[in-house]
């Protein structure tokens, strides 16, 4: 009977010893409550607790990545979209994370969802699609302001997906197609304008040197003969031979006594 009592005491002592000694990792802190009153956060490393009197709440300090579920958002221009996001935060003050809020993970998730709806509801659809970086920064500032009393620092908020209704997707596609057609027409008009300027310059040169038109005429004949092997009837204006006739007349006049 005495041996059983000794074994029971040894076992009880082992349980008390294991409950009194805690080991915390480098990224963990333990908030110690002694008879219900907080005495501070301890760790990392070996922690000694008074059995039955001390209670410890373990708080991780690593950055937490939390997905914000898709939220129905009505933008300022009355377009309904579904938006989800991801939030990165970490605990800076373990004491406040335990004392100021019941569950800081759940509380942060809820404040992120409500902030996502309210903040994006103040933006137009074009801003939501094109100014993503600005919106992310605004979301981070608002959420961090709400979580700061809990000892939580929100480092980054990123809007992941913006799901548009089918009607809005078709409208945006038509708008993009119209924009591409407009750019194509502008480019074509600019090309025509540049070509007309070049033609004007060529006309000025030809007006000063009529022989240039004849050279261009002969070049065109050469290109047609090269590209097409079939018989081609090409009218040759008599003016083309006028310089030859003029030169012949001049030679004839000089040879006369």
Secondary structure, DSSP 8 states (H G I E B T S, - for coil): -HHHHHHHHHHHHHHHHHHHEEEE-TTEEEEEEETTEEEEEE-SEEEE--TTTEEEEEEE-S-EEEEEEEEEEE-TTS-EEEEEEEEEEEES-HHHHHHS-S-HHHHHHHHHHHHHHHHHTTS-HHHHHH-HHHHHHHHHHHHHHHHGGGTEEEEEEEEEEEE--HHHHHHHHHHHHHHHHHHHHHHHHHHHHHHHHHHHHHHHHHHH-THHHHHHHHHHHHHHHHH--S-------GGGGHHHHHHHHHHHHHH--
